[in-house]
Amino acid sequence: MPPRWPREPDRNDPAYRRLDDRMNFAIHVALFSATNSGVWFARLVQAQPWTWTGWLTGVWALALVAHGVYIFAIADYSTPSQNQNIKSS
């Protein structure tokens, strides 16, 4: 069952932003897992000497770690300050 949001979705709502960012991270992890396992499976089954698979895995895993660090450690989900509201007006 898909997640339900109890009120009108608004990107300015800190709780909604946090949930949205975490769902985007989950999609990122799923795409990484599916693509990476598919590439390595094809490489092993076909006995291909693909040297780029290690680079693909490493670079994408590094991007995934950076994304996770941002979502879980750096992102500020507090209420937007008055300065941000003035800039958007």
Biopython code that builds the backbone (N, CA, C, O; Angstrom):
import numpy as np
from Bio.PDB.StructureBuilder import StructureBuilder

atoms = [
    (1, "MET", "N", (0.840, -1.169, 0.000)),
    (1, "MET", "CA", (0.000, 0.000, 0.000)),
    (1, "MET", "C", (0.890, 1.238, 0.000)),
    (1, "MET", "O", (1.811, 1.335, 0.811)),
    (2, "PRO", "N", (0.629, 2.172, -0.888)),
    (2, "PRO", "CA", (1.468, 3.368, -0.953)),
    (2, "PRO", "C", (1.291, 4.245, 0.282)),
    (2, "PRO", "O", (0.236, 4.238, 0.915)),
    (3, "PRO", "N", (2.337, 5.000, 0.616)),
    (3, "PRO", "CA", (2.220, 5.882, 1.782)),
    (3, "PRO", "C", (1.176, 6.968, 1.525)),
    (3, "PRO", "O", (1.029, 7.452, 0.403)),
    (4, "ARG", "N", (0.464, 7.336, 2.570)),
    (4, "ARG", "CA", (-0.543, 8.392, 2.462)),
    (4, "ARG", "C", (-0.083, 9.594, 3.248)),
    (4, "ARG", "O", (0.510, 9.469, 4.320)),
    (5, "TRP", "N", (-0.358, 10.742, 2.710)),
    (5, "TRP", "CA", (-0.035, 11.983, 3.391)),
    (5, "TRP", "C", (-1.344, 12.564, 3.911)),
    (5, "TRP", "O", (-2.289, 12.721, 3.137)),
    (6, "PRO", "N", (-1.428, 12.891, 5.213)),
    (6, "PRO", "CA", (-2.701, 13.279, 5.813)),
    (6, "PRO", "C", (-3.210, 14.666, 5.412)),
    (6, "PRO", "O", (-4.351, 15.014, 5.715)),
    (7, "ARG", "N", (-2.392, 15.446, 4.746)),
    (7, "ARG", "CA", (-2.812, 16.795, 4.353)),
    (7, "ARG", "C", (-2.321, 17.073, 2.939)),
    (7, "ARG", "O", (-1.678, 16.224, 2.321)),
    (8, "GLU", "N", (-2.621, 18.245, 2.435)),
    (8, "GLU", "CA", (-2.217, 18.626, 1.079)),
    (8, "GLU", "C", (-0.683, 18.645, 0.990)),
    (8, "GLU", "O", (-0.040, 19.345, 1.772)),
    (9, "PRO", "N", (-0.086, 17.892, 0.057)),
    (9, "PRO", "CA", (1.377, 17.888, -0.072)),
    (9, "PRO", "C", (1.899, 19.272, -0.444)),
    (9, "PRO", "O", (1.412, 19.909, -1.378)),
    (10, "ASP", "N", (2.886, 19.713, 0.297)),
    (10, "ASP", "CA", (3.497, 21.025, 0.057)),
    (10, "ASP", "C", (4.988, 20.909, 0.323)),
    (10, "ASP", "O", (5.397, 20.518, 1.416)),
    (11, "ARG", "N", (5.794, 21.242, -0.660)),
    (11, "ARG", "CA", (7.254, 21.122, -0.530)),
    (11, "ARG", "C", (7.796, 22.034, 0.569)),
    (11, "ARG", "O", (8.912, 21.820, 1.042)),
    (12, "ASN", "N", (7.041, 23.034, 0.979)),
    (12, "ASN", "CA", (7.486, 23.909, 2.066)),
    (12, "ASN", "C", (7.262, 23.284, 3.443)),
    (12, "ASN", "O", (7.784, 23.789, 4.437)),
    (13, "ASP", "N", (6.506, 22.211, 3.515)),
    (13, "ASP", "CA", (6.266, 21.500, 4.769)),
    (13, "ASP", "C", (7.502, 20.654, 5.081)),
    (13, "ASP", "O", (7.848, 19.770, 4.297)),
    (14, "PRO", "N", (8.178, 20.906, 6.215)),
    (14, "PRO", "CA", (9.408, 20.171, 6.533)),
    (14, "PRO", "C", (9.214, 18.656, 6.620)),
    (14, "PRO", "O", (10.071, 17.897, 6.168)),
    (15, "ALA", "N", (8.108, 18.215, 7.190)),
    (15, "ALA", "CA", (7.878, 16.771, 7.305)),
    (15, "ALA", "C", (7.689, 16.143, 5.926)),
    (15, "ALA", "O", (8.163, 15.034, 5.678)),
    (16, "TYR", "N", (7.006, 16.841, 5.038)),
    (16, "TYR", "CA", (6.812, 16.331, 3.676)),
    (16, "TYR", "C", (8.142, 16.292, 2.920)),
    (16, "TYR", "O", (8.423, 15.325, 2.211)),
    (17, "ARG", "N", (8.956, 17.334, 3.066)),
    (17, "ARG", "CA", (10.279, 17.354, 2.412)),
    (17, "ARG", "C", (11.132, 16.186, 2.886)),
    (17, "ARG", "O", (11.807, 15.536, 2.088)),
    (18, "ARG", "N", (11.099, 15.926, 4.183)),
    (18, "ARG", "CA", (11.900, 14.837, 4.735)),
    (18, "ARG", "C", (11.433, 13.490, 4.165)),
    (18, "ARG", "O", (12.257, 12.678, 3.743)),
    (19, "LEU", "N", (10.133, 13.254, 4.153)),
    (19, "LEU", "CA", (9.599, 12.017, 3.595)),
    (19, "LEU", "C", (9.917, 11.902, 2.106)),
    (19, "LEU", "O", (10.309, 10.834, 1.634)),
    (20, "ASP", "N", (9.750, 12.989, 1.371)),
    (20, "ASP", "CA", (10.027, 12.996, -0.067)),
    (20, "ASP", "C", (11.494, 12.687, -0.351)),
    (20, "ASP", "O", (11.800, 11.898, -1.245)),
    (21, "ASP", "N", (12.396, 13.298, 0.399)),
    (21, "ASP", "CA", (13.829, 13.043, 0.206)),
    (21, "ASP", "C", (14.188, 11.597, 0.524)),
    (21, "ASP", "O", (15.013, 10.996, -0.164)),
    (22, "ARG", "N", (13.577, 11.041, 1.558)),
    (22, "ARG", "CA", (13.871, 9.648, 1.916)),
    (22, "ARG", "C", (13.300, 8.672, 0.884)),
    (22, "ARG", "O", (13.914, 7.643, 0.598)),
    (23, "MET", "N", (12.141, 8.987, 0.330)),
    (23, "MET", "CA", (11.597, 8.119, -0.725)),
    (23, "MET", "C", (12.456, 8.213, -1.983)),
    (23, "MET", "O", (12.673, 7.204, -2.654)),
    (24, "ASN", "N", (12.947, 9.402, -2.311)),
    (24, "ASN", "CA", (13.863, 9.536, -3.446)),
    (24, "ASN", "C", (15.144, 8.739, -3.210)),
    (24, "ASN", "O", (15.675, 8.127, -4.138)),
    (25, "PHE", "N", (15.640, 8.743, -1.980)),
    (25, "PHE", "CA", (16.829, 7.962, -1.660)),
    (25, "PHE", "C", (16.548, 6.468, -1.818)),
    (25, "PHE", "O", (17.389, 5.729, -2.331)),
    (26, "ALA", "N", (15.377, 6.023, -1.382)),
    (26, "ALA", "CA", (15.013, 4.606, -1.521)),
    (26, "ALA", "C", (14.944, 4.206, -2.995)),
    (26, "ALA", "O", (15.368, 3.110, -3.361)),
    (27, "ILE", "N", (14.417, 5.082, -3.831)),
    (27, "ILE", "CA", (14.383, 4.810, -5.278)),
    (27, "ILE", "C", (15.801, 4.757, -5.830)),
    (27, "ILE", "O", (16.103, 3.916, -6.677)),
    (28, "HIS", "N", (16.662, 5.635, -5.368)),
    (28, "HIS", "CA", (18.059, 5.649, -5.794)),
    (28, "HIS", "C", (18.740, 4.332, -5.427)),
    (28, "HIS", "O", (19.475, 3.767, -6.238)),
    (29, "VAL", "N", (18.501, 3.840, -4.213)),
    (29, "VAL", "CA", (19.078, 2.568, -3.774)),
    (29, "VAL", "C", (18.546, 1.416, -4.631)),
    (29, "VAL", "O", (19.302, 0.528, -5.025)),
    (30, "ALA", "N", (17.241, 1.437, -4.917)),
    (30, "ALA", "CA", (16.644, 0.363, -5.726)),
    (30, "ALA", "C", (17.206, 0.360, -7.143)),
    (30, "ALA", "O", (17.514, -0.704, -7.681)),
    (31, "LEU", "N", (17.344, 1.532, -7.751)),
    (31, "LEU", "CA", (17.918, 1.606, -9.102)),
    (31, "LEU", "C", (19.372, 1.137, -9.115)),
    (31, "LEU", "O", (19.794, 0.426, -10.026)),
    (32, "PHE", "N", (20.125, 1.536, -8.108)),
    (32, "PHE", "CA", (21.507, 1.087, -8.003)),
    (32, "PHE", "C", (21.575, -0.434, -7.890)),
    (32, "PHE", "O", (22.351, -1.085, -8.590)),
    (33, "SER", "N", (20.760, -0.986, -7.008)),
    (33, "SER", "CA", (20.780, -2.440, -6.788)),
    (33, "SER", "C", (20.393, -3.208, -8.046)),
    (33, "SER", "O", (21.060, -4.174, -8.417)),
    (34, "ALA", "N", (19.330, -2.784, -8.693)),
    (34, "ALA", "CA", (18.856, -3.492, -9.887)),
    (34, "ALA", "C", (19.865, -3.383, -11.031)),
    (34, "ALA", "O", (20.208, -4.384, -11.660)),
    (35, "THR", "N", (20.328, -2.184, -11.292)),
    (35, "THR", "CA", (21.261, -1.982, -12.401)),
    (35, "THR", "C", (22.602, -2.654, -12.137)),
    (35, "THR", "O", (23.154, -3.328, -13.006)),
    (36, "ASN", "N", (23.118, -2.462, -10.931)),
    (36, "ASN", "CA", (24.423, -3.018, -10.602)),
    (36, "ASN", "C", (24.410, -4.543, -10.638)),
    (36, "ASN", "O", (25.329, -5.158, -11.180)),
    (37, "SER", "N", (23.383, -5.153, -10.068)),
    (37, "SER", "CA", (23.334, -6.609, -10.082)),
    (37, "SER", "C", (23.130, -7.137, -11.500)),
    (37, "SER", "O", (23.666, -8.188, -11.852)),
    (38, "GLY", "N", (22.368, -6.422, -12.307)),
    (38, "GLY", "CA", (22.170, -6.834, -13.697)),
    (38, "GLY", "C", (23.452, -6.774, -14.509)),
    (38, "GLY", "O", (23.746, -7.683, -15.285)),
    (39, "VAL", "N", (24.210, -5.710, -14.331)),
    (39, "VAL", "CA", (25.474, -5.558, -15.066)),
    (39, "VAL", "C", (26.468, -6.637, -14.652)),
    (39, "VAL", "O", (27.111, -7.251, -15.504)),
    (40, "TRP", "N", (26.596, -6.868, -13.346)),
    (40, "TRP", "CA", (27.540, -7.883, -12.884)),
    (40, "TRP", "C", (27.091, -9.285, -13.275)),
    (40, "TRP", "O", (27.924, -10.132, -13.598)),
    (41, "PHE", "N", (25.781, -9.542, -13.250)),
    (41, "PHE", "CA", (25.272, -10.838, -13.676)),
    (41, "PHE", "C", (25.606, -11.084, -15.152)),
    (41, "PHE", "O", (26.078, -12.160, -15.518)),
    (42, "ALA", "N", (25.355, -10.076, -15.991)),
    (42, "ALA", "CA", (25.652, -10.218, -17.422)),
    (42, "ALA", "C", (27.152, -10.421, -17.646)),
    (42, "ALA", "O", (27.562, -11.216, -18.492)),
    (43, "ARG", "N", (27.960, -9.693, -16.880)),
    (43, "ARG", "CA", (29.412, -9.831, -17.021)),
    (43, "ARG", "C", (29.866, -11.244, -16.663)),
    (43, "ARG", "O", (30.672, -11.840, -17.376)),
    (44, "LEU", "N", (29.349, -11.776, -15.563)),
    (44, "LEU", "CA", (29.779, -13.099, -15.116)),
    (44, "LEU", "C", (29.225, -14.218, -15.995)),
    (44, "LEU", "O", (29.944, -15.171, -16.299)),
    (45, "VAL", "N", (27.976, -14.121, -16.402)),
    (45, "VAL", "CA", (27.367, -15.178, -17.206)),
    (45, "VAL", "C", (27.999, -15.233, -18.591)),
    (45, "VAL", "O", (28.243, -16.318, -19.119)),
    (46, "GLN", "N", (28.262, -14.085, -19.175)),
    (46, "GLN", "CA", (28.830, -14.048, -20.519)),
    (46, "GLN", "C", (30.354, -14.056, -20.510)),
    (46, "GLN", "O", (30.979, -14.043, -21.571)),
    (47, "ALA", "N", (30.951, -14.078, -19.337)),
    (47, "ALA", "CA", (32.412, -14.061, -19.187)),
    (47, "ALA", "C", (33.042, -12.919, -19.975)),
    (47, "ALA", "O", (34.031, -13.104, -20.684)),
    (48, "GLN", "N", (32.457, -11.746, -19.838)),
    (48, "GLN", "CA", (32.961, -10.562, -20.538)),
    (48, "GLN", "C", (34.086, -9.913, -19.733)),
    (48, "GLN", "O", (34.025, -9.871, -18.504)),
    (49, "PRO", "N", (35.096, -9.415, -20.408)),
    (49, "PRO", "CA", (36.178, -8.717, -19.702)),
    (49, "PRO", "C", (35.877, -7.220, -19.554)),
    (49, "PRO", "O", (36.733, -6.381, -19.834)),
    (50, "TRP", "N", (34.678, -6.898, -19.119)),
    (50, "TRP", "CA", (34.290, -5.489, -18.969)),
    (50, "TRP", "C", (35.045, -4.871, -17.804)),
    (50, "TRP", "O", (34.835, -5.251, -16.652)),
    (51, "THR", "N", (35.902, -3.941, -18.092)),
    (51, "THR", "CA", (36.660, -3.279, -17.029)),
    (51, "THR", "C", (35.872, -2.111, -16.436)),
    (51, "THR", "O", (36.217, -1.615, -15.364)),
    (52, "TRP", "N", (34.843, -1.679, -17.108)),
    (52, "TRP", "CA", (34.076, -0.523, -16.646)),
    (52, "TRP", "C", (33.071, -0.867, -15.562)),
    (52, "TRP", "O", (32.528, 0.039, -14.930)),
    (53, "THR", "N", (32.804, -2.145, -15.324)),
    (53, "THR", "CA", (31.804, -2.502, -14.310)),
    (53, "THR", "C", (32.256, -2.113, -12.902)),
    (53, "THR", "O", (31.447, -1.670, -12.087)),
    (54, "GLY", "N", (33.513, -2.275, -12.626)),
    (54, "GLY", "CA", (34.030, -1.857, -11.319)),
    (54, "GLY", "C", (33.926, -0.361, -11.125)),
    (54, "GLY", "O", (33.573, 0.115, -10.046)),
    (55, "TRP", "N", (34.240, 0.387, -12.192)),
    (55, "TRP", "CA", (34.132, 1.843, -12.119)),
    (55, "TRP", "C", (32.681, 2.278, -11.951)),
    (55, "TRP", "O", (32.384, 3.179, -11.166)),
    (56, "LEU", "N", (31.787, 1.640, -12.684)),
    (56, "LEU", "CA", (30.369, 1.970, -12.562)),
    (56, "LEU", "C", (29.892, 1.736, -11.133)),
    (56, "LEU", "O", (29.228, 2.589, -10.544)),
    (57, "THR", "N", (30.231, 0.591, -10.587)),
    (57, "THR", "CA", (29.823, 0.267, -9.220)),
    (57, "THR", "C", (30.420, 1.250, -8.221)),
    (57, "THR", "O", (29.714, 1.747, -7.344)),
    (58, "GLY", "N", (31.696, 1.529, -8.345)),
    (58, "GLY", "CA", (32.373, 2.422, -7.405)),
    (58, "GLY", "C", (31.859, 3.843, -7.439)),
    (58, "GLY", "O", (31.584, 4.439, -6.398)),
    (59, "VAL", "N", (31.729, 4.386, -8.641)),
    (59, "VAL", "CA", (31.277, 5.778, -8.769)),
    (59, "VAL", "C", (29.830, 5.912, -8.311)),
    (59, "VAL", "O", (29.485, 6.850, -7.593)),
    (60, "TRP", "N", (28.985, 4.969, -8.729)),
    (60, "TRP", "CA", (27.580, 5.046, -8.346)),
    (60, "TRP", "C", (27.414, 4.822, -6.837)),
    (60, "TRP", "O", (26.591, 5.483, -6.203)),
    (61, "ALA", "N", (28.188, 3.899, -6.261)),
    (61, "ALA", "CA", (28.129, 3.668, -4.816)),
    (61, "ALA", "C", (28.588, 4.907, -4.058)),
    (61, "ALA", "O", (28.015, 5.247, -3.023)),
    (62, "LEU", "N", (29.605, 5.577, -4.558)),
    (62, "LEU", "CA", (30.068, 6.819, -3.933)),
    (62, "LEU", "C", (28.980, 7.891, -3.996)),
    (62, "LEU", "O", (28.760, 8.608, -3.021)),
    (63, "ALA", "N", (28.303, 8.002, -5.132)),
    (63, "ALA", "CA", (27.196, 8.960, -5.256)),
    (63, "ALA", "C", (26.062, 8.576, -4.305)),
    (63, "ALA", "O", (25.426, 9.449, -3.714)),
    (64, "LEU", "N", (25.809, 7.289, -4.160)),
    (64, "LEU", "CA", (24.766, 6.820, -3.254)),
    (64, "LEU", "C", (25.117, 7.142, -1.800)),
    (64, "LEU", "O", (24.248, 7.554, -1.032)),
    (65, "VAL", "N", (26.350, 6.962, -1.430)),
    (65, "VAL", "CA", (26.793, 7.298, -0.075)),
    (65, "VAL", "C", (26.674, 8.804, 0.160)),
    (65, "VAL", "O", (26.218, 9.234, 1.219)),
    (66, "ALA", "N", (27.081, 9.598, -0.820)),
    (66, "ALA", "CA", (26.965, 11.055, -0.685)),
    (66, "ALA", "C", (25.503, 11.468, -0.545)),
    (66, "ALA", "O", (25.175, 12.337, 0.264)),
    (67, "HIS", "N", (24.642, 10.859, -1.317)),
    (67, "HIS", "CA", (23.216, 11.142, -1.230)),
    (67, "HIS", "C", (22.694, 10.779, 0.160)),
    (67, "HIS", "O", (21.944, 11.550, 0.759)),
    (68, "GLY", "N", (23.079, 9.628, 0.668)),
    (68, "GLY", "CA", (22.659, 9.202, 1.996)),
    (68, "GLY", "C", (23.172, 10.111, 3.100)),
    (68, "GLY", "O", (22.438, 10.433, 4.033)),
    (69, "VAL", "N", (24.423, 10.523, 2.998)),
    (69, "VAL", "CA", (24.988, 11.439, 3.993)),
    (69, "VAL", "C", (24.219, 12.752, 3.985)),
    (69, "VAL", "O", (23.917, 13.307, 5.042)),
    (70, "TYR", "N", (23.903, 13.245, 2.797)),
    (70, "TYR", "CA", (23.152, 14.500, 2.730)),
    (70, "TYR", "C", (21.768, 14.342, 3.360)),
    (70, "TYR", "O", (21.351, 15.175, 4.165)),
    (71, "ILE", "N", (21.061, 13.279, 2.997)),
    (71, "ILE", "CA", (19.691, 13.069, 3.475)),
    (71, "ILE", "C", (19.649, 12.863, 4.984)),
    (71, "ILE", "O", (18.814, 13.457, 5.666)),
    (72, "PHE", "N", (20.542, 12.026, 5.514)),
    (72, "PHE", "CA", (20.455, 11.637, 6.912)),
    (72, "PHE", "C", (21.291, 12.489, 7.859)),
    (72, "PHE", "O", (21.074, 12.430, 9.069)),
    (73, "ALA", "N", (22.238, 13.279, 7.357)),
    (73, "ALA", "CA", (23.104, 14.033, 8.262)),
    (73, "ALA", "C", (23.128, 15.537, 8.001)),
    (73, "ALA", "O", (23.235, 16.319, 8.945)),
    (74, "ILE", "N", (23.032, 15.950, 6.760)),
    (74, "ILE", "CA", (23.248, 17.358, 6.438)),
    (74, "ILE", "C", (21.954, 18.132, 6.235)),
    (74, "ILE", "O", (21.856, 19.284, 6.658)),
    (75, "ALA", "N", (20.966, 17.525, 5.598)),
    (75, "ALA", "CA", (19.739, 18.236, 5.226)),
    (75, "ALA", "C", (19.054, 18.836, 6.446)),
    (75, "ALA", "O", (18.925, 18.194, 7.488)),
    (76, "ASP", "N", (18.619, 20.082, 6.288)),
    (76, "ASP", "CA", (17.932, 20.808, 7.347)),
    (76, "ASP", "C", (16.450, 20.840, 7.007)),
    (76, "ASP", "O", (16.042, 21.464, 6.028)),
    (77, "TYR", "N", (15.652, 20.167, 7.818)),
    (77, "TYR", "CA", (14.217, 20.097, 7.560)),
    (77, "TYR", "C", (13.417, 20.988, 8.503)),
    (77, "TYR", "O", (12.233, 20.754, 8.743)),
    (78, "SER", "N", (14.071, 21.996, 9.024)),
    (78, "SER", "CA", (13.348, 22.920, 9.886)),
    (78, "SER", "C", (12.478, 23.839, 9.028)),
    (78, "SER", "O", (12.605, 23.868, 7.804)),
    (79, "THR", "N", (11.607, 24.576, 9.677)),
    (79, "THR", "CA", (10.722, 25.492, 8.977)),
    (79, "THR", "C", (11.553, 26.558, 8.278)),
    (79, "THR", "O", (12.510, 27.071, 8.857)),
    (80, "PRO", "N", (11.200, 26.901, 7.035)),
    (80, "PRO", "CA", (11.959, 27.933, 6.315)),
    (80, "PRO", "C", (11.964, 29.250, 7.086)),
    (80, "PRO", "O", (10.956, 29.634, 7.680)),
    (81, "SER", "N", (13.096, 29.933, 7.071)),
    (81, "SER", "CA", (13.208, 31.196, 7.804)),
    (81, "SER", "C", (12.523, 32.325, 7.046)),
    (81, "SER", "O", (12.133, 32.171, 5.889)),
    (82, "GLN", "N", (12.389, 33.426, 7.699)),
    (82, "GLN", "CA", (11.752, 34.597, 7.086)),
    (82, "GLN", "C", (12.551, 35.084, 5.882)),
    (82, "GLN", "O", (11.975, 35.596, 4.922)),
    (83, "ASN", "N", (13.866, 34.931, 5.924)),
    (83, "ASN", "CA", (14.694, 35.375, 4.803)),
    (83, "ASN", "C", (14.363, 34.602, 3.527)),
    (83, "ASN", "O", (14.325, 35.186, 2.444)),
    (84, "GLN", "N", (14.128, 33.326, 3.642)),
    (84, "GLN", "CA", (13.796, 32.533, 2.472)),
    (84, "GLN", "C", (12.424, 32.914, 1.939)),
    (84, "GLN", "O", (12.211, 32.899, 0.727)),
    (85, "ASN", "N", (11.482, 33.258, 2.829)),
    (85, "ASN", "CA", (10.157, 33.655, 2.381)),
    (85, "ASN", "C", (10.205, 34.997, 1.638)),
    (85, "ASN", "O", (9.459, 35.202, 0.681)),
    (86, "ILE", "N", (11.069, 35.897, 2.071)),
    (86, "ILE", "CA", (11.195, 37.191, 1.397)),
    (86, "ILE", "C", (11.814, 37.018, 0.021)),
    (86, "ILE", "O", (11.395, 37.675, -0.931)),
    (87, "LYS", "N", (12.806, 36.143, -0.098)),
    (87, "LYS", "CA", (13.453, 35.912, -1.396)),
    (87, "LYS", "C", (12.496, 35.320, -2.406)),
    (87, "LYS", "O", (12.577, 35.643, -3.591)),
    (88, "SER", "N", (11.593, 34.462, -1.968)),
    (88, "SER", "CA", (10.683, 33.807, -2.911)),
    (88, "SER", "C", (9.522, 34.705, -3.321)),
    (88, "SER", "O", (8.824, 34.398, -4.287)),
    (89, "SER", "N", (9.303, 35.799, -2.613)),
    (89, "SER", "CA", (8.169, 36.698, -2.936)),
    (89, "SER", "C", (8.477, 37.571, -4.124)),
    (89, "SER", "O", (7.642, 38.380, -4.529)),
]
sb = StructureBuilder()
sb.init_structure("model")
sb.init_model(0)
sb.init_chain("A")
sb.init_seg("    ")
for serial, (resi, resn, name, xyz) in enumerate(atoms, 1):
    if name == "N":
        sb.init_residue(resn, " ", resi, " ")
    sb.init_atom(name, np.array(xyz, "f"), 0.0, 1.0, " ", f" {name:<3s}", serial, name[0])
structure = sb.get_structure()
